[in-house]
Amino acid sequence: MNKELKETILNPIFKGNPITVLVLGICSSLAVTVELKGAFVMALSVIAVTGLSSLVLSILRNTIPNRVRIIVQLVVAMMVILVDQLLKAYAYGIDKQLSVYIGLIITNCIVMGRIEAFALGNKPLPSLLDGLANGVGYGLILVVVAFFRELFGSGTLLGFRIIPESFYAAGYVNNGLVILPPMALILIGCIIWIQRSIQKDLQEK
């Protein structure tokens, strides 16, 4: 793998993460990270949509007029509808839990942003990798935030009891604040702070 493709894959996951660096997709990250299972499904959904949309639109890039962006939106909408229908067929409970947020992937600025900035100007393979990597970068933050929110807010992970019942008998109480949206924002803020502490080039001068 050449250096350029490697950078295309790694940059959105770490140095150029769409949530912690570009501050995109914050709304959904606040809403779907109460439980780890929902965060996983949302992450996989965005990965699928960003990857496939970037691939298809990169293939069609030379046939799309610069002023006609409705084609881009239609392709993204088609991918989101496919993902939503698959969830309804095979994971109806999670689809119902995520509610409108799967449909809102259509307007997710990460999806549209990467298509506009990368896929419409690059070949299919790099565009596919860029789309997948940005989806992974987004999903990674969702999973990390959901891990702490479910663990300390409900005492479970993926629905399985992690904090022993003996802790509750001794007086331990789940932190109700953790499952509220403001805590998701605080956790994301902590992740941003840690990342910027490590990556000095991200710090404002």
C-alpha positions as a Markdown table, in Angstrom:
| # | Residue | x | y | z |
|---|---|---|---|---|
| 1 | Met | 0.0 | 0.0 | 0.0 |
| 2 | Asn | 1.5 | 3.4 | -1.0 |
| 3 | Lys | 1.9 | 6.3 | 1.4 |
| 4 | Glu | -1.0 | 8.3 | -0.1 |
| 5 | Leu | -3.6 | 5.5 | 0.4 |
| 6 | Lys | -2.3 | 4.8 | 3.9 |
| 7 | Glu | -2.8 | 8.5 | 4.8 |
| 8 | Thr | -6.3 | 8.3 | 3.3 |
| 9 | Ile | -7.2 | 5.5 | 5.6 |
| 10 | Leu | -5.4 | 6.6 | 8.8 |
| 11 | Asn | -6.0 | 10.4 | 8.8 |
| 12 | Pro | -9.8 | 10.3 | 9.3 |
| 13 | Ile | -9.5 | 7.8 | 12.1 |
| 14 | Phe | -6.9 | 9.7 | 14.1 |
| 15 | Lys | -5.4 | 13.0 | 13.1 |
| 16 | Gly | -8.4 | 14.2 | 11.1 |
| 17 | Asn | -11.2 | 12.5 | 13.0 |
| 18 | Pro | -14.6 | 14.0 | 11.8 |
| 19 | Ile | -16.0 | 14.4 | 15.3 |
| 20 | Thr | -13.0 | 15.3 | 17.5 |
| 21 | Val | -11.1 | 17.4 | 14.9 |
| 22 | Leu | -13.6 | 18.6 | 12.4 |
| 23 | Val | -16.4 | 18.7 | 14.9 |
| 24 | Leu | -19.0 | 17.1 | 12.5 |
| 25 | Gly | -21.8 | 14.7 | 13.4 |
| 26 | Ile | -22.1 | 15.9 | 17.0 |
| 27 | Cys | -25.9 | 15.7 | 17.2 |
| 28 | Ser | -26.2 | 12.0 | 16.4 |
| 29 | Ser | -23.3 | 11.2 | 18.7 |
| 30 | Leu | -25.2 | 12.8 | 21.6 |
| 31 | Ala | -28.4 | 10.9 | 20.8 |
| 32 | Val | -27.4 | 7.3 | 20.0 |
| 33 | Thr | -24.7 | 6.6 | 22.6 |
| 34 | Val | -26.8 | 5.7 | 25.6 |
| 35 | Glu | -26.2 | 2.1 | 24.8 |
| 36 | Leu | -23.3 | 0.4 | 23.2 |
| 37 | Lys | -25.4 | -1.8 | 20.9 |
| 38 | Gly | -27.1 | 1.3 | 19.3 |
| 39 | Ala | -23.8 | 3.0 | 18.9 |
| 40 | Phe | -22.4 | 0.0 | 17.1 |
| 41 | Val | -25.3 | -0.2 | 14.7 |
| 42 | Met | -25.2 | 3.5 | 14.0 |
| 43 | Ala | -21.5 | 3.3 | 13.4 |
| 44 | Leu | -21.8 | 0.4 | 11.0 |
| 45 | Ser | -24.7 | 2.2 | 9.2 |
| 46 | Val | -22.6 | 5.4 | 8.7 |
| 47 | Ile | -19.6 | 3.3 | 7.5 |
| 48 | Ala | -21.7 | 1.6 | 5.0 |
| 49 | Val | -23.4 | 4.8 | 3.7 |
| 50 | Thr | -20.1 | 6.8 | 3.5 |
| 51 | Gly | -18.2 | 4.0 | 1.9 |
| 52 | Leu | -20.8 | 3.0 | -0.7 |
| 53 | Ser | -21.9 | 6.6 | -1.5 |
| 54 | Ser | -18.3 | 7.7 | -2.0 |
| 55 | Leu | -17.6 | 4.7 | -4.3 |
| 56 | Val | -20.7 | 5.2 | -6.5 |
| 57 | Leu | -20.4 | 8.9 | -6.8 |
| 58 | Ser | -16.7 | 8.7 | -7.6 |
| 59 | Ile | -17.6 | 6.3 | -10.4 |
| 60 | Leu | -20.2 | 8.8 | -11.6 |
| 61 | Arg | -18.1 | 11.9 | -10.9 |
| 62 | Asn | -17.4 | 12.8 | -14.6 |
| 63 | Thr | -21.1 | 12.6 | -15.5 |
| 64 | Ile | -22.4 | 14.8 | -12.7 |
| 65 | Pro | -22.6 | 18.5 | -13.7 |
| 66 | Asn | -21.0 | 20.9 | -11.1 |
| 67 | Arg | -24.3 | 22.7 | -10.5 |
| 68 | Val | -26.4 | 19.6 | -10.1 |
| 69 | Arg | -26.0 | 18.3 | -6.6 |
| 70 | Ile | -29.4 | 16.6 | -6.4 |
| 71 | Ile | -27.8 | 13.5 | -7.8 |
| 72 | Val | -25.4 | 13.3 | -4.9 |
| 73 | Gln | -28.3 | 13.6 | -2.4 |
| 74 | Leu | -30.3 | 11.0 | -4.3 |
| 75 | Val | -27.4 | 8.5 | -4.1 |
| 76 | Val | -26.9 | 9.1 | -0.4 |
| 77 | Ala | -30.7 | 8.8 | 0.2 |
| 78 | Met | -30.8 | 5.5 | -1.6 |
| 79 | Met | -28.0 | 4.1 | 0.5 |
| 80 | Val | -29.6 | 5.2 | 3.7 |
| 81 | Ile | -33.0 | 3.7 | 2.7 |
| 82 | Leu | -31.2 | 0.4 | 1.9 |
| 83 | Val | -29.5 | 0.4 | 5.3 |
| 84 | Asp | -32.8 | 1.4 | 7.1 |
| 85 | Gln | -34.7 | -1.4 | 5.4 |
| 86 | Leu | -32.1 | -4.0 | 6.3 |
| 87 | Leu | -32.3 | -2.9 | 9.9 |
| 88 | Lys | -36.1 | -3.1 | 9.9 |
| 89 | Ala | -35.8 | -6.6 | 8.4 |
| 90 | Tyr | -33.1 | -8.1 | 10.7 |
| 91 | Ala | -32.7 | -5.8 | 13.7 |
| 92 | Tyr | -36.1 | -4.1 | 14.1 |
| 93 | Gly | -35.7 | -3.5 | 17.9 |
| 94 | Ile | -32.5 | -1.5 | 17.3 |
| 95 | Asp | -33.9 | 0.3 | 14.3 |
| 96 | Lys | -36.9 | 1.4 | 16.4 |
| 97 | Gln | -34.6 | 2.5 | 19.2 |
| 98 | Leu | -32.5 | 4.6 | 16.8 |
| 99 | Ser | -35.7 | 6.1 | 15.5 |
| 100 | Val | -35.2 | 9.0 | 13.1 |
| 101 | Tyr | -31.4 | 9.1 | 13.4 |
| 102 | Ile | -30.8 | 6.4 | 10.8 |
| 103 | Gly | -32.8 | 8.5 | 8.3 |
| 104 | Leu | -30.9 | 11.6 | 9.3 |
| 105 | Ile | -27.7 | 10.0 | 8.0 |
| 106 | Ile | -28.9 | 11.6 | 4.7 |
| 107 | Thr | -28.2 | 15.0 | 6.1 |
| 108 | Asn | -25.1 | 14.0 | 8.0 |
| 109 | Cys | -22.4 | 16.5 | 7.2 |
| 110 | Ile | -19.7 | 13.8 | 7.4 |
| 111 | Val | -21.3 | 11.9 | 4.5 |
| 112 | Met | -22.0 | 15.0 | 2.3 |
| 113 | Gly | -18.7 | 16.6 | 3.3 |
| 114 | Arg | -16.5 | 13.7 | 2.2 |
| 115 | Ile | -18.4 | 13.3 | -1.0 |
| 116 | Glu | -18.0 | 17.0 | -1.9 |
| 117 | Ala | -14.4 | 17.3 | -0.7 |
| 118 | Phe | -13.0 | 13.9 | -1.9 |
| 119 | Ala | -15.2 | 11.5 | -3.8 |
| 120 | Leu | -16.2 | 13.9 | -6.6 |
| 121 | Gly | -12.5 | 14.6 | -7.3 |
| 122 | Asn | -10.8 | 11.3 | -6.9 |
| 123 | Lys | -10.8 | 7.8 | -8.3 |
| 124 | Pro | -13.1 | 5.0 | -6.9 |
| 125 | Leu | -10.6 | 3.1 | -4.7 |
| 126 | Pro | -9.3 | 6.1 | -2.8 |
| 127 | Ser | -12.9 | 7.4 | -2.5 |
| 128 | Leu | -14.1 | 4.1 | -1.1 |
| 129 | Leu | -11.3 | 4.0 | 1.4 |
| 130 | Asp | -11.8 | 7.6 | 2.4 |
| 131 | Gly | -15.5 | 7.1 | 2.9 |
| 132 | Leu | -15.0 | 3.9 | 5.0 |
| 133 | Ala | -12.2 | 5.5 | 7.1 |
| 134 | Asn | -14.3 | 8.6 | 7.9 |
| 135 | Gly | -17.2 | 6.3 | 8.9 |
| 136 | Val | -14.8 | 4.3 | 11.1 |
| 137 | Gly | -13.5 | 7.5 | 12.7 |
| 138 | Tyr | -17.0 | 8.6 | 13.4 |
| 139 | Gly | -18.0 | 5.2 | 14.7 |
| 140 | Leu | -14.9 | 4.9 | 17.0 |
| 141 | Ile | -15.9 | 8.0 | 18.9 |
| 142 | Leu | -19.5 | 6.8 | 19.2 |
| 143 | Val | -18.4 | 3.4 | 20.6 |
| 144 | Val | -16.0 | 5.0 | 23.1 |
| 145 | Val | -18.7 | 7.4 | 24.4 |
| 146 | Ala | -21.4 | 4.7 | 24.5 |
| 147 | Phe | -19.0 | 2.4 | 26.4 |
| 148 | Phe | -18.7 | 4.9 | 29.3 |
| 149 | Arg | -22.3 | 6.0 | 29.2 |
| 150 | Glu | -23.8 | 2.5 | 29.4 |
| 151 | Leu | -21.3 | 1.2 | 31.9 |
| 152 | Phe | -21.7 | 4.0 | 34.4 |
| 153 | Gly | -25.3 | 4.9 | 33.6 |
| 154 | Ser | -26.8 | 1.4 | 33.5 |
| 155 | Gly | -24.0 | -0.9 | 34.8 |
| 156 | Thr | -24.1 | -3.0 | 31.7 |
| 157 | Leu | -22.3 | -3.4 | 28.4 |
| 158 | Leu | -24.3 | -4.7 | 25.3 |
| 159 | Gly | -27.1 | -5.4 | 27.8 |
| 160 | Phe | -24.9 | -7.7 | 30.0 |
| 161 | Arg | -24.5 | -6.9 | 33.6 |
| 162 | Ile | -21.0 | -5.8 | 34.3 |
| 163 | Ile | -21.1 | -4.1 | 37.7 |
| 164 | Pro | -21.9 | -6.9 | 40.2 |
| 165 | Glu | -25.1 | -6.9 | 42.2 |
| 166 | Ser | -23.0 | -7.0 | 45.3 |
| 167 | Phe | -21.9 | -3.4 | 44.5 |
| 168 | Tyr | -25.6 | -2.3 | 44.5 |
| 169 | Ala | -26.2 | -4.1 | 47.7 |
| 170 | Ala | -23.3 | -2.2 | 49.2 |
| 171 | Gly | -24.9 | 1.1 | 48.2 |
| 172 | Tyr | -23.6 | 1.7 | 44.6 |
| 173 | Val | -26.0 | 3.6 | 42.4 |
| 174 | Asn | -26.0 | 4.1 | 38.7 |
| 175 | Asn | -25.1 | 7.6 | 37.6 |
| 176 | Gly | -28.3 | 9.0 | 36.0 |
| 177 | Leu | -26.4 | 12.0 | 34.7 |
| 178 | Val | -24.3 | 9.9 | 32.4 |
| 179 | Ile | -27.3 | 8.8 | 30.3 |
| 180 | Leu | -28.4 | 12.4 | 29.7 |
| 181 | Pro | -27.2 | 14.1 | 26.4 |
| 182 | Pro | -25.0 | 16.7 | 28.2 |
| 183 | Met | -22.7 | 14.0 | 29.5 |
| 184 | Ala | -22.1 | 12.8 | 25.9 |
| 185 | Leu | -21.0 | 16.3 | 25.1 |
| 186 | Ile | -18.7 | 16.3 | 28.1 |
| 187 | Leu | -17.2 | 13.0 | 27.2 |
| 188 | Ile | -16.6 | 14.1 | 23.6 |
| 189 | Gly | -15.0 | 17.3 | 25.0 |
| 190 | Cys | -12.6 | 15.1 | 27.2 |
| 191 | Ile | -11.7 | 13.0 | 24.1 |
| 192 | Ile | -10.9 | 16.2 | 22.2 |
| 193 | Trp | -8.8 | 17.5 | 25.0 |
| 194 | Ile | -6.8 | 14.2 | 25.3 |
| 195 | Gln | -6.3 | 14.1 | 21.5 |
| 196 | Arg | -5.1 | 17.7 | 21.3 |
| 197 | Ser | -2.8 | 17.2 | 24.3 |
| 198 | Ile | -1.2 | 14.3 | 22.4 |
| 199 | Gln | -1.2 | 15.9 | 18.9 |
| 200 | Lys | 0.4 | 19.2 | 19.5 |
| 201 | Asp | -0.2 | 20.3 | 15.9 |
| 202 | Leu | -3.9 | 20.4 | 16.6 |
| 203 | Gln | -3.5 | 23.0 | 19.3 |
| 204 | Glu | -4.5 | 26.6 | 18.5 |
| 205 | Lys | -1.6 | 29.1 | 18.6 |
